[in-house]
Amino acid sequence: MSTALLTDDVHDERRPLPMAWIRHFLCVDPAACLPLAALLVVAAADLCLPGGGSVIGLLIAVPVLAGLRPSSTRFVVVTGAATLATLGVLETSMISDDLLRFGAVIGGVLGTTAMMAVAARSRERSDHAQADLRAITDTMRRAVLRPAPYWTGGVRTRVRYLADAGEAGLGGDLYSVMETSYGVRVIVGDVRGKGLAAVEQAADVLGAFRELAHNEPTLTGVALRLDGFLARRGGAEDFVTALLVQIPPGGDAAEVVNCGHPPPLLLSLDGASTFVDALPPAPPLGLIALAGDACPPGPLPLPSGGGHLLLYTDGVTESRDAAGRFYPLAERAAALVHPDPDVLLDALEADLHTHAGGRLQDDATLLSLDVDPVSTPRPCGGDDPGSARPPCGGDDLAHAPRRTSDLAHEPADGC
């Protein structure tokens, strides 16, 4: 028997059957042994009881133990069959001495086995439906939220999208980074509502932005055109909070248009964090016309010396802990700041999940912008799939959001 055959996948037909069973046995969930342990305990107790006493009726509960853990229908049926076999071995004398009692115990085992098998089958179907729903959700998210380019126009971008615990992970957050003749243009926004309607509206807004970013000369013009698009498309209560950023070539005189969105956060490596909130106010997209088309741009200070410009959605700052306290983004970002934006965003993602008890009630987006006027080659991970760096072979490879979806195979914005 060759060594190569022993290291192939379990499902490889060339693997000897005993080795496959050994490997499968080593991976068995310890909780699956609970019904077997119960069988042994009941059998031992029944044999050891003095004076002809019996606890064989407890075998009726063994199939129930098989159905308490996430298990397959086959596992429940096999447990029921093993219980019946144990009953037959232990109580052969009962068949002639107390046939009615023997039949009652058999009927009880068969009944509990049937009920737990039906429950396990229903759970299997539900799990399969949820897996299909997650796959559909991931596909929709890939289609809507293309990965931001790793490096474009002298701007290094990183993004994390965190799905909420409800609505099958479908939320209304949106983002896009485009390199245009006017510089790098960025949008981060949040559609009102959740679910499929929010995803559809986010897709429409991103599609319009990707077209307008290349053709509209001013950032205010982009915002007003998006506002008109939403006003014609949506209902009276449909709107999108959005932050539009423009970083011209060279990284000078950047500007921002804030349409009812949380302000950017400027981080420096010395631990200082500042919200850029001294911006001309504007209503959300879809409602700007109600304010007389007032949508002026404002200057946007850019980080220097390795700092980061952090854009985000309200799913981050409005996340609550068990005591109802909001997530202190500025404080936590300053404490977790790191020269590598990947390290920073990973730390913020983990910290946010910890703050929310592992269940976000709204989807959240974190987008880091690092401005460097000199477009220098970046380190890459080569062909090592476990590397933290993206693989070599292009400047527009995306760093995909982690745990939520793998977007790396999709075309990046701005390409």
matplotlib code that plots the C-alpha trace (Angstrom):
import matplotlib.pyplot as plt

x = [0.0, 1.6, 1.8, 0.2, -3.0, -3.1, -2.9, -5.6, -9.0, -11.5, -13.7, -11.0, -12.1, -8.5, -8.4, -8.6, -11.9, -10.5, -8.4, -11.4, -13.4, -10.5, -10.2, -14.0, -14.1, -11.4, -13.6, -16.8, -18.5, -18.2, -21.9, -22.7, -21.5, -24.2, -26.9, -24.3, -23.4, -27.0, -27.5, -24.6, -25.7, -29.3, -28.0, -25.6, -28.3, -30.8, -28.3, -27.2, -30.6, -31.4, -34.7, -35.7, -36.0, -35.8, -35.2, -35.5, -38.3, -35.6, -34.5, -37.5, -35.5, -32.4, -33.6, -34.5, -30.9, -29.9, -32.2, -31.1, -27.9, -27.7, -27.7, -28.8, -31.9, -29.8, -28.1, -31.4, -32.7, -29.4, -29.7, -33.3, -32.2, -29.4, -31.9, -34.2, -31.3, -30.2, -33.8, -33.9, -30.6, -31.4, -35.0, -35.5, -37.3, -39.8, -41.1, -42.7, -43.2, -44.6, -45.4, -47.6, -44.8, -42.3, -44.6, -45.1, -41.4, -40.9, -43.7, -42.2, -38.8, -40.3, -42.5, -39.7, -37.4, -40.0, -40.6, -37.0, -36.3, -39.0, -37.6, -34.1, -35.3, -37.1, -33.9, -31.8, -34.2, -34.1, -30.3, -30.1, -32.5, -30.4, -27.2, -28.9, -30.0, -26.5, -25.1, -27.7, -26.9, -23.2, -23.8, -25.9, -23.4, -20.6, -22.7, -23.4, -20.4, -17.4, -14.1, -12.3, -9.1, -6.1, -4.2, -5.4, -4.4, -1.9, -4.6, -4.4, -7.8, -9.0, -12.6, -14.5, -18.2, -19.9, -23.3, -26.0, -27.5, -30.9, -32.4, -30.2, -27.3, -28.8, -28.4, -28.2, -24.6, -22.8, -19.3, -17.2, -13.8, -13.2, -10.1, -11.3, -9.8, -10.8, -9.0, -10.0, -13.7, -15.2, -18.8, -19.8, -23.5, -26.4, -29.8, -32.8, -34.2, -33.0, -33.6, -33.9, -35.4, -32.4, -30.0, -31.8, -31.6, -28.0, -27.2, -29.0, -27.1, -23.7, -24.4, -25.3, -22.3, -19.9, -21.2, -21.4, -17.9, -16.3, -18.6, -19.6, -16.8, -17.7, -18.5, -21.6, -22.8, -22.4, -24.4, -27.2, -27.5, -27.7, -30.3, -32.4, -32.0, -33.3, -36.1, -37.4, -36.8, -37.8, -40.8, -41.4, -39.6, -36.7, -33.3, -29.6, -27.2, -23.9, -20.4, -18.7, -15.0, -12.7, -8.9, -7.3, -4.1, -1.2, -3.4, -3.9, -7.1, -9.3, -13.0, -16.0, -19.8, -21.7, -25.3, -26.6, -23.9, -21.6, -18.4, -15.1, -12.6, -9.0, -6.5, -2.8, -0.3, 0.4, -3.1, -5.0, -8.4, -10.5, -14.0, -14.1, -17.5, -17.0, -18.6, -21.5, -24.6, -26.8, -29.8, -29.6, -29.6, -33.2, -34.1, -31.7, -34.3, -36.4, -33.5, -33.2, -30.5, -28.1, -25.2, -21.9, -18.5, -16.1, -12.3, -11.1, -7.9, -5.9, -3.8, 0.0, 2.9, 1.2, -2.2, -5.6, -8.8, -11.6, -15.1, -17.8, -21.6, -23.9, -23.9, -20.5, -21.2, -24.8, -23.8, -24.8, -23.4, -25.4, -25.8, -27.1, -23.9, -22.9, -19.6, -17.0, -15.3, -12.9, -11.7, -11.3, -9.7, -7.2, -6.3, -6.0, -4.3, -1.6, 0.5, -1.0, -4.6, -5.3, -4.3, -6.3, -9.5, -9.1, -8.7, -11.7, -13.8, -13.0, -13.5, -16.9, -18.1, -17.0, -18.8, -22.0, -21.8, -21.1, -24.4, -24.6, -28.1, -27.3, -24.7, -21.5, -18.8, -15.3, -13.3, -9.7, -8.0, -4.3, -3.0, 0.5, 1.3, 4.1, 2.7, 5.3, 5.1, 3.5, 4.7, 2.8, 2.2, 3.5, 1.7, 1.2, -2.6, -2.1, -0.2, -1.8, -0.8, -2.6, -0.9, 1.4, 0.3, -1.6, -2.2, -6.0, -6.4, -8.9, -8.5, -11.8, -14.0, -13.4, -15.9, -18.7, -17.9, -14.9, -15.0, -11.4, -12.4, -14.7, -13.5, -12.4, -14.0, -12.0, -10.5]
y = [0.0, 3.3, 6.3, 8.5, 6.5, 7.2, 11.0, 11.4, 12.9, 10.8, 10.6, 9.5, 6.1, 4.8, 5.1, 1.7, 1.5, 0.8, 4.0, 6.0, 4.6, 5.3, 8.9, 9.3, 7.8, 10.2, 13.2, 12.0, 14.6, 13.4, 14.3, 11.6, 9.0, 10.1, 7.6, 4.8, 5.8, 5.8, 2.3, 1.0, 2.6, 1.3, -2.2, -2.3, -1.1, -3.6, -6.5, -5.3, -4.7, -7.3, -9.1, -9.2, -5.4, -3.8, -0.3, -1.4, 1.1, 3.8, 2.7, 4.6, 7.8, 6.8, 7.8, 11.2, 11.7, 11.0, 13.8, 16.4, 17.3, 18.3, 14.9, 13.1, 11.1, 8.0, 8.5, 8.6, 5.5, 3.6, 4.6, 3.3, 0.0, -0.4, 0.3, -2.4, -4.8, -4.1, -4.6, -8.0, -9.2, -8.1, -9.1, -12.4, -13.8, -10.9, -12.2, -15.2, -13.8, -10.3, -10.0, -6.9, -5.0, -6.1, -4.8, -1.5, -0.9, -1.8, 0.5, 3.3, 2.9, 2.8, 5.9, 8.0, 6.9, 7.9, 11.3, 12.1, 11.0, 13.3, 16.1, 15.4, 15.3, 18.7, 20.2, 18.9, 20.5, 23.8, 23.7, 23.1, 25.9, 28.3, 27.2, 27.9, 31.3, 32.1, 31.2, 33.4, 36.2, 35.9, 35.9, 39.0, 40.8, 40.0, 41.4, 44.6, 45.3, 44.8, 44.9, 48.2, 48.3, 47.6, 50.6, 53.2, 56.7, 56.9, 55.9, 52.6, 51.2, 48.5, 47.6, 45.3, 44.6, 43.0, 41.5, 41.9, 39.0, 39.3, 39.7, 36.8, 39.2, 41.5, 45.1, 48.5, 49.5, 50.4, 51.5, 52.0, 53.4, 54.7, 56.1, 58.8, 61.7, 64.0, 61.9, 59.1, 59.2, 57.3, 56.7, 55.1, 55.1, 53.4, 52.8, 53.2, 49.8, 46.2, 43.1, 42.7, 46.1, 47.7, 45.6, 46.5, 50.2, 50.0, 48.3, 51.1, 53.8, 52.1, 51.6, 55.3, 56.4, 54.3, 56.1, 59.6, 59.4, 59.4, 62.0, 64.6, 67.2, 68.2, 66.2, 68.4, 67.5, 63.8, 64.2, 66.2, 63.7, 60.8, 62.7, 63.3, 59.6, 58.5, 61.0, 59.7, 56.0, 55.7, 56.4, 59.4, 57.8, 56.3, 57.9, 57.1, 58.7, 59.0, 60.4, 61.4, 61.9, 63.2, 63.0, 64.7, 63.5, 64.3, 64.0, 67.8, 69.8, 66.8, 67.5, 65.8, 66.1, 64.8, 63.8, 63.0, 60.5, 60.0, 62.1, 60.7, 59.8, 61.0, 58.7, 59.4, 56.9, 58.8, 57.8, 61.0, 60.6, 63.5, 63.5, 65.7, 67.1, 70.8, 70.1, 71.9, 70.0, 68.4, 66.1, 62.5, 61.6, 61.6, 64.5, 67.2, 68.8, 69.5, 71.8, 73.7, 71.6, 72.7, 70.3, 72.2, 70.5, 71.0, 70.6, 67.2, 67.0, 63.9, 61.8, 62.2, 60.2, 56.9, 57.8, 56.6, 58.2, 56.0, 56.0, 54.0, 53.5, 54.0, 50.2, 50.7, 53.7, 52.7, 49.1, 48.6, 46.4, 44.6, 47.8, 49.7, 51.8, 52.8, 51.7, 54.4, 54.3, 57.2, 55.9, 52.4, 53.3, 55.5, 52.6, 50.0, 52.2, 50.5, 51.5, 48.5, 49.2, 45.5, 45.1, 48.1, 46.9, 43.4, 44.7, 47.0, 44.2, 41.8, 44.6, 45.6, 42.0, 41.7, 45.0, 43.7, 40.3, 38.6, 39.7, 42.9, 44.3, 46.3, 45.8, 47.7, 48.9, 50.1, 51.7, 52.9, 55.3, 55.9, 58.7, 58.5, 60.8, 58.4, 55.2, 52.8, 49.0, 47.3, 44.1, 41.0, 37.5, 35.8, 32.4, 31.7, 31.5, 32.0, 35.3, 38.4, 40.3, 39.9, 37.9, 39.5, 40.2, 43.5, 46.8, 46.5, 43.3, 43.6, 42.9, 41.2, 41.6, 38.7, 36.2, 37.7, 36.9, 36.2, 38.9, 38.6, 36.9, 39.8, 42.7, 45.7, 49.1, 51.4, 48.7]
z = [0.0, -1.1, 1.1, -1.5, -1.2, 2.5, 2.1, -0.6, 0.2, 2.1, -0.9, -3.2, -4.5, -4.5, -0.7, 1.1, 2.9, 6.4, 6.3, 5.3, 8.2, 10.7, 9.6, 9.8, 13.3, 14.5, 13.4, 15.1, 17.3, 20.9, 21.4, 18.9, 21.5, 23.9, 22.7, 22.8, 26.4, 27.4, 25.9, 27.9, 31.1, 30.8, 29.9, 32.8, 35.2, 34.0, 34.4, 37.9, 39.5, 42.1, 42.6, 38.9, 38.7, 35.3, 33.9, 30.3, 29.7, 29.8, 26.3, 24.9, 25.6, 23.7, 20.2, 21.7, 22.7, 19.1, 17.9, 20.5, 18.6, 14.9, 13.3, 10.2, 9.8, 9.2, 12.6, 14.4, 12.5, 13.3, 17.0, 17.0, 15.5, 18.0, 20.8, 19.5, 19.2, 22.8, 23.9, 22.2, 23.7, 27.3, 27.6, 25.6, 28.6, 28.5, 25.2, 26.8, 30.4, 29.8, 26.1, 26.6, 28.4, 25.8, 23.0, 24.8, 25.1, 21.4, 20.4, 22.5, 20.9, 17.4, 18.2, 19.5, 16.6, 14.1, 15.7, 16.0, 12.4, 11.1, 13.2, 11.9, 8.3, 8.8, 10.3, 7.4, 4.9, 6.8, 6.9, 3.2, 2.5, 4.7, 2.9, -0.5, 0.8, 2.0, -1.4, -3.1, -0.7, -1.4, -5.1, -4.9, -2.7, -5.2, -8.0, -6.1, -4.0, -6.3, -4.4, -4.2, -6.1, -4.0, -5.3, -7.7, -8.6, -5.7, -3.2, -1.3, -0.3, 2.0, 2.8, 5.2, 4.8, 7.8, 7.2, 9.9, 11.8, 10.2, 6.7, 5.5, 5.6, 3.0, 3.8, 2.1, 2.6, -0.6, -1.6, -4.7, -5.6, -9.1, -10.8, -13.3, -15.2, -12.3, -9.8, -7.5, -6.6, -3.8, -2.6, 0.7, 1.5, 3.2, 1.7, 3.8, 4.8, 4.4, 2.4, -1.3, -1.9, -0.3, -2.3, -5.5, -4.7, -3.8, -7.1, -9.0, -7.1, -7.6, -11.3, -11.7, -9.7, -11.8, -14.9, -13.5, -11.8, -15.3, -17.0, -14.4, -13.9, -10.3, -7.2, -6.5, -10.0, -9.3, -6.1, -7.8, -10.7, -8.2, -6.2, -9.4, -10.3, -6.9, -6.9, -10.2, -9.4, -5.7, -3.6, -1.4, 1.5, -0.3, 0.3, 0.6, 3.0, 1.1, 1.4, -1.9, -1.9, -4.7, -4.4, -7.4, -9.0, -6.6, -3.5, -3.1, -2.6, -1.9, -1.4, 0.1, -0.3, 2.7, 2.0, 5.5, 6.2, 9.2, 8.8, 7.8, 10.6, 10.2, 12.0, 12.7, 13.8, 17.1, 18.2, 17.4, 15.8, 14.4, 12.8, 9.8, 10.7, 9.7, 6.3, 4.6, 5.5, 2.8, 2.9, 1.8, -1.8, -3.0, -0.8, -1.9, -4.2, -1.1, 0.2, -3.0, -4.5, -1.8, -2.0, -1.7, -1.4, 1.4, 1.8, 3.0, 5.0, 4.0, 6.3, 6.3, 7.7, 7.3, 8.7, 7.4, 6.3, 7.5, 5.9, 7.4, 7.7, 10.7, 11.2, 12.9, 15.1, 16.0, 17.0, 20.7, 23.4, 26.1, 28.1, 25.1, 24.6, 21.1, 19.6, 20.3, 16.8, 17.3, 20.6, 19.5, 16.1, 17.9, 20.3, 17.4, 14.8, 12.8, 9.8, 7.9, 7.0, 6.8, 10.4, 11.5, 9.8, 11.0, 14.6, 14.2, 12.8, 15.7, 18.2, 16.7, 16.8, 20.5, 21.3, 19.7, 21.3, 18.0, 16.3, 14.4, 14.1, 10.9, 8.2, 8.6, 6.2, 6.9, 4.1, 4.6, 2.3, 2.4, 0.1, -1.3, -4.2, -5.4, -6.7, -5.5, -6.1, -3.1, -1.5, -2.5, -1.3, -4.3, -4.9, -1.2, -0.6, 3.1, 2.7, 4.1, 1.0, -2.3, -5.0, -7.5, -11.0, -11.1, -9.2, -9.1, -7.3, -4.5, -0.9, -0.3, 2.8, 5.1, 6.7, 4.7, 1.1, -1.1, -3.7, -5.0, -8.3, -9.3, -11.4, -9.3, -9.7, -11.8, -14.0]

ax = plt.figure().add_subplot(projection="3d")
ax.plot(x, y, z, "-o")
ax.set_aspect("equal")
plt.show()
